[in-house]
Amino acid sequence: MKLRDLARKPLVSGEALSDTIPDTAPLPPFRRFLLKLSDIFLPLVPALIACGLITSALNIARYNYPVLEENNIFQLLAVVGNTAFWGINIFVGFNSAKEFGGTPVIGGILGALISHPNLAAITLNGYPLTPGRGGVVAVLLVAALGAVVEKNLKKIIPNALNLLLTPLLTYIAAAAFAIFFLQPLAGLIAFTIADIAVSIIHQGSLLSGFLLSGTFLPMVMLGIHQTLAPIHSELISRYGVTLLLPILAMAGAGQVGASLAVFFKTKNRHLKKAILSALPVGMLGIGEPLIYGVTLPLGRPFLAACLGGAFGGAWQSHYLIGAAASGISGLPLALATNKLKIYLIGLLISYVAGFIAAWLIGFDDLPQKSEET
């Protein structure tokens, strides 16, 4: 069966997108992995868009009327808008375990473990644990490991003890991997990137902006971007503006451009609808719907988005564009910059560069899900 024939094949209720491709299909393993990613992340897009719109509106309101932060209703709305982003590791863990053949709820609790706020109060061998460190990459790895462990345990544990021992041993093994391996590794990467960012940000070179913005989307996936928030505050306190935020904001703009290219090239109606819904949120500075719903599952458009952001970041760095506020990005950030027109030109550069890069690099289109009648 060829990929174009999948458009005519109706999906059975509950069937995953990757399951519509027969085992004999001539698809390389990486392509199959990308299809699994689409099944993991695409179901999350509506929640990310809903919460993203709320968060974007609150960010704009907070910038224009800082006194709102003391209002109880505003604080409640902030919680409502942040819920999908706070819980994304749980959702990703659940879907990942399901896609890799494990028990979904075990993947969900592994995602919850990585995000658990009480980790912040724990230090192991002088090393502080951090909630969310490793991001969705850590969740994917842990959930996949848990699925592998679970399937192998079921082969050796007697049926009478299966329900008792298999979930316990699976959870313990995957949790140990997350805490004792992924936490230190992600922490080392986070501290290294933060140190590099601080050391080069005020050089104002094209290369520094290119590298920082070009690598920011992978930072988001690893949860490393959370370590940069205190840096923004410190830079604003010390210099009145942060030169880092306008550079990093270009990564989201590169995503917008790359996603637009995907919109014009894809034949998948569901993907087109997802892009149209997520684009306004992406332009307002909330990039997760486009990352997880569009560019990452397709593979190469994610690289194109990084390239698009890199060119815009080089522009912002060269002109030393600073922002007097943090917590906002995309178009709203223009209001807080010291050179509004220059910032907007950089934003346009990222849009165009991301579009061109995605158009030239191309991608393997997702098979079309047929509507059931």
C-alpha positions in Angstrom: 0.0 0.0 0.0 1.3 3.4 -0.9 1.0 6.5 1.3 -1.4 8.1 -1.1 -3.7 5.1 -0.7 -4.0 5.7 3.0 -6.2 8.7 2.3 -8.8 6.3 1.1 -8.5 3.9 4.0 -11.0 4.6 6.8 -9.6 4.6 10.4 -11.1 2.3 12.9 -12.3 4.2 16.0 -9.4 4.6 18.4 -6.8 3.6 15.8 -3.5 5.5 15.9 -2.3 7.3 12.8 0.9 5.2 12.7 -1.2 2.0 12.8 -2.7 2.8 9.4 0.6 2.1 7.8 1.1 -1.7 7.3 4.2 -3.4 8.5 5.2 -4.0 4.9 5.2 -0.3 4.0 8.7 0.7 2.8 9.2 3.3 5.6 12.5 3.8 7.4 12.5 3.5 11.2 12.9 7.3 11.7 9.9 8.0 9.5 7.8 5.5 11.7 9.1 7.3 14.8 8.0 10.7 13.4 4.5 9.2 12.8 4.5 8.0 16.4 5.4 11.6 17.5 2.4 12.9 15.6 0.1 10.5 17.4 1.7 11.6 20.7 1.5 15.3 20.2 -1.3 16.1 17.8 -4.0 15.3 20.4 -2.5 17.9 22.7 -2.8 20.8 20.3 -6.4 21.9 21.1 -5.5 22.2 24.8 -2.3 24.0 24.1 -4.1 26.5 21.8 -6.9 27.2 24.3 -4.5 27.8 27.2 -2.1 29.6 24.9 -4.7 32.2 23.9 -5.6 32.8 27.5 -1.9 33.1 28.5 -1.2 35.5 25.6 -4.0 37.8 26.5 -2.9 37.8 30.2 0.7 38.5 29.2 -0.4 41.6 27.1 -2.6 42.8 29.9 0.1 42.3 32.5 2.6 44.3 30.5 0.2 47.2 30.0 -1.3 47.1 33.5 1.2 45.6 36.0 -1.2 46.2 38.9 -3.4 43.4 37.6 -1.0 40.8 38.9 -2.3 41.6 42.4 -5.9 40.8 41.4 -7.3 37.4 42.5 -9.3 36.9 39.3 -6.2 37.7 37.2 -4.2 35.1 39.2 -6.9 32.5 38.8 -7.0 33.1 35.0 -3.2 32.7 35.0 -3.6 29.3 36.6 -6.3 28.4 34.0 -4.1 29.5 31.1 -1.1 27.7 32.4 -2.7 24.3 33.1 -2.0 22.6 29.7 1.7 23.7 29.9 2.0 22.6 33.5 0.5 19.2 32.7 2.1 18.6 29.3 4.6 16.1 30.7 1.8 14.0 32.1 -0.1 14.0 28.8 3.1 13.2 26.8 4.0 10.4 29.2 0.5 8.9 28.8 0.4 9.1 25.0 4.1 8.0 24.7 3.6 4.8 26.8 0.5 4.0 24.7 2.4 4.5 21.4 5.4 2.4 22.5 3.2 -0.5 23.7 3.2 0.2 27.5 0.5 0.9 30.0 -0.6 4.6 29.4 -1.2 5.5 33.0 2.4 4.3 34.0 3.7 6.7 31.3 1.5 9.4 32.8 2.8 9.0 36.3 6.4 9.0 35.0 5.6 12.4 33.4 4.2 13.5 36.6 7.3 12.4 38.5 9.5 14.4 36.3 7.3 17.5 36.8 6.6 17.0 40.5 7.1 20.3 42.4 8.5 18.6 45.5 11.6 17.6 43.6 12.8 21.1 44.2 13.2 20.4 47.9 15.4 17.3 47.4 19.2 17.2 47.0 21.0 14.0 46.1 24.7 13.8 46.8 24.9 17.6 46.8 23.0 17.8 43.5 19.6 19.6 43.6 16.7 18.1 41.7 14.6 20.4 39.5 11.0 19.8 38.5 10.5 19.6 34.7 14.2 19.3 33.9 14.7 17.4 30.7 11.3 18.5 29.3 9.3 16.4 26.9 12.5 14.7 25.7 13.0 13.2 29.1 9.4 12.1 29.3 9.6 10.4 25.9 12.7 8.5 26.9 11.4 7.5 30.2 8.0 6.4 28.9 9.7 4.4 26.0 12.0 2.7 28.5 9.1 2.0 30.8 7.2 0.3 27.9 10.2 -1.8 27.0 10.7 -2.9 30.6 7.0 -3.6 31.1 6.8 -5.8 28.0 9.9 -7.8 29.0 8.7 -8.2 32.6 5.4 -9.7 31.4 7.3 -12.4 29.6 9.1 -13.6 32.8 6.6 -12.8 35.7 3.9 -15.4 36.3 0.4 -14.3 35.5 -0.7 -14.6 39.1 1.9 -11.9 40.1 1.8 -9.9 36.9 -0.7 -7.2 38.1 1.2 -6.9 41.4 4.9 -6.8 40.3 5.0 -5.6 36.7 3.7 -2.0 37.3 5.8 -1.7 40.4 9.1 -2.8 38.9 8.4 -0.9 35.7 7.8 2.3 37.6 10.8 1.9 39.8 13.2 1.1 36.9 12.0 4.0 34.8 11.9 6.4 37.7 15.5 5.6 38.7 16.6 6.3 35.1 14.8 9.6 35.2 16.1 10.8 38.5 19.7 9.4 38.6 20.6 9.8 34.9 18.3 12.2 33.0 18.2 14.8 35.8 22.0 15.2 36.1 22.5 15.1 32.3 19.8 17.7 31.6 21.1 19.8 34.5 24.6 19.8 33.1 23.3 20.9 29.7 21.2 23.6 31.3 24.0 25.1 33.3 26.4 25.0 30.4 24.0 26.8 28.0 23.1 29.4 30.7 26.8 30.2 31.3 27.5 30.4 27.5 24.4 32.7 27.0 25.5 35.1 29.8 29.1 35.2 28.5 28.3 36.0 24.9 25.0 37.9 25.0 26.6 41.4 25.3 29.0 40.9 22.5 26.4 41.9 20.0 27.7 39.6 17.3 25.8 38.0 14.5 27.1 34.6 15.4 26.1 34.7 19.1 22.5 35.7 18.1 22.4 33.0 15.4 23.5 30.2 17.7 21.3 31.3 20.7 18.1 31.6 18.7 18.9 28.6 16.5 19.2 26.3 19.5 16.3 27.7 21.6 13.6 25.3 20.3 15.7 22.2 21.4 16.1 24.0 24.8 12.3 24.3 25.1 12.0 20.6 24.4 14.6 19.8 27.1 13.0 22.1 29.6 16.2 24.2 29.7 14.4 27.4 28.8 13.1 27.6 32.3 16.6 28.3 33.6 16.9 31.4 31.5 14.0 33.2 33.2 16.2 34.4 36.2 18.8 35.5 33.6 16.3 37.9 32.0 15.4 39.3 35.4 19.0 39.8 36.3 19.8 41.5 33.0 16.8 43.9 33.3 17.9 44.7 36.9 21.5 45.4 35.9 21.1 47.0 32.5 17.4 48.1 32.3 16.8 45.6 29.4 17.5 42.0 28.5 19.2 41.5 25.2 18.7 37.8 25.5 14.9 37.7 25.2 14.5 39.4 21.8 17.0 37.0 20.4 15.3 33.9 21.8 11.9 35.2 20.7 13.0 34.8 17.1 12.8 31.0 17.5 9.0 31.2 17.8 8.9 33.4 14.7 10.9 30.8 12.8 8.3 28.3 13.8 5.5 30.5 12.3 7.3 30.8 9.0 8.1 27.1 8.8 4.5 26.2 9.7 3.1 28.5 7.0 5.3 26.6 4.5 3.9 23.3 5.8 0.4 24.7 5.5 0.8 25.4 1.8 2.5 22.1 1.0 0.6 19.6 3.0 -2.3 17.7 1.6 -3.5 16.6 5.1 -6.7 18.5 6.0 -6.3 17.8 9.7 -2.8 19.3 9.7 -4.0 22.3 7.8 -6.7 23.0 10.4 -4.2 22.5 13.3 -1.8 25.0 11.7 -4.5 27.6 11.1 -5.6 27.3 14.7 -2.1 27.4 16.2 -0.6 30.2 14.0 -2.3 33.1 15.9 -1.1 31.7 19.2 2.4 31.3 17.8 2.5 34.9 16.5 1.6 36.0 20.1 4.6 34.2 21.4 3.2 30.8 22.6 5.1 28.3 20.5 4.2 24.9 22.0 1.2 24.2 19.7 3.3 24.7 16.6 6.3 22.8 18.0 4.4 19.7 19.2 1.5 19.8 16.7 3.3 20.7 13.4 7.1 21.0 13.1 8.4 18.4 15.5 6.2 15.5 14.3 7.3 16.3 10.7 11.0 16.3 11.5 12.6 18.5 8.9 10.3 21.6 9.4 11.6 21.6 13.0 15.1 22.1 11.7 13.8 24.8 9.3 12.1 26.6 12.2 15.5 26.6 14.1 17.2 28.0 11.0 14.5 30.7 10.6 14.9 31.7 14.2 18.7 31.8 13.9 18.6 34.4 11.1 16.3 36.6 13.1 18.3 36.1 16.2 21.4 37.2 14.4 19.6 40.4 13.4 18.5 41.2 16.9 21.9 40.5 18.4 23.7 42.7 15.8 21.5 45.7 16.6 21.5 45.0 20.4 17.7 45.0 20.7 16.7 44.9 24.3 13.4 44.3 26.1 12.4 46.0 29.3 10.1 43.1 30.3 10.1 39.3 30.4 7.3 36.8 30.2 6.1 37.9 26.7 7.4 37.1 23.2 6.4 37.3 19.6 4.5 40.3 18.4 3.6 41.5 22.0 7.3 41.8 22.9 7.7 44.6 20.3 5.9 46.9 22.8 8.7 46.4 25.4 11.7 46.7 23.1 14.0 49.7 22.8 13.9 49.7 19.0 10.5 48.7 17.9 10.9 48.9 14.1 14.2 47.0 14.2 12.7 44.3 16.3 9.7 43.9 13.9 12.1 43.7 11.0 13.9 40.8 12.8 10.6 39.1 13.4 9.8 39.4 9.7 13.2 38.0 8.8 12.5 34.9 11.0 9.1 34.5 9.4 10.5 34.6 5.9 13.7 32.6 6.6 11.6 29.8 8.4 9.2 29.7 5.4 12.0 29.5 2.8 14.0 26.9 4.8 10.9 24.7 5.3 9.9 25.0 1.7 13.3 24.1 0.4 14.0 21.3 2.9 10.6 19.8 2.5 9.0 17.0 4.6 7.2 13.7 4.3 3.6 14.6 4.6 1.4 12.9 7.2 -1.1 10.4 5.7 -4.6 11.7 5.6 -7.1 10.4 8.2 -10.4 9.7 6.3 -13.6 10.8 8.0 -15.7 7.9 9.0 -19.2 7.8 7.6 
